Amino acid sequence: MKIKYLHTMVRVKDLEASMAFYALLGLKETRRMDSEAGRFSLIFMAPEGQEECPVELTWNWDGDDDLPSDSRHFGHLAYAVENIYEMCAHLQANGVVINRPPRDGRMAFVRSPDNISIELLQMGDALEPAEPWASMESTGHW
């Protein structure tokens, strides 16, 4: 029996803020479906050249007040990055909190505007520990 990965879906409260966050990670909108009857939008975003591996942002036009405040039941999205230090610096410079800094040169966690945990993993071997990351404490939940 064959199986094929399609996408990961997350519900978002603020579509613009969420799309801006995923764009900071390097994802681009690849497809969109707006349902007038259902009053929702599905926006698929993926890294360039990996359009077959999208995250689906589901946005309800009339709001989503019933979303839990902490989306830990979801788990996390994971992305491999070329240079974890550069990615974390880029995100931090754009106002994203680095919840679990890449102290080991290998792994970091951040959260989206909708409290979705995002795991960032260094491609290949871990980088040598470097400041300010090596001595940075974790912040909040990841």
C-alpha positions, 0 to 999 in steps of 0.5 A: 500500500502506497502513501504520499505526504500531502500537507500539514494544516494549521488554523490561523487567527490573523492571516496576514501575520501568519503569512508574513511569518512563514514568508520569513522562513522562506515559504511562498504562497503556492495555491489558494482556495477561497470558499464563499459558501464555507466562509474560509480560505485555504492558503498553501505555502511551501519552500521554493522548489518544494511545492509538494510539501506545503503547510496549509493555512486555514483561515475562517473569515468570521473569526476563530474564537474557539482556537486554543490559546496554546496549540501544543496538541498539534506538535510542530512543523519542521524545516531544515535550513542551510545555516541555523544561526543566520536563520535565527538572526533573520527571524529575531531581527524581524521580531520573532522570539527564539524560544529554544536557541540553537545552542548546539548548532543543530536545533532551534524552536520558534512559534508562529503568530498562532502559537504553532511550534516550528522546529529548525534543524541545521542541514548536514552536520551541526555547526560549531557552537557560537555566540550569542546562541551558545549561552542564550537561555530558552524562552517560554514554551517550544 
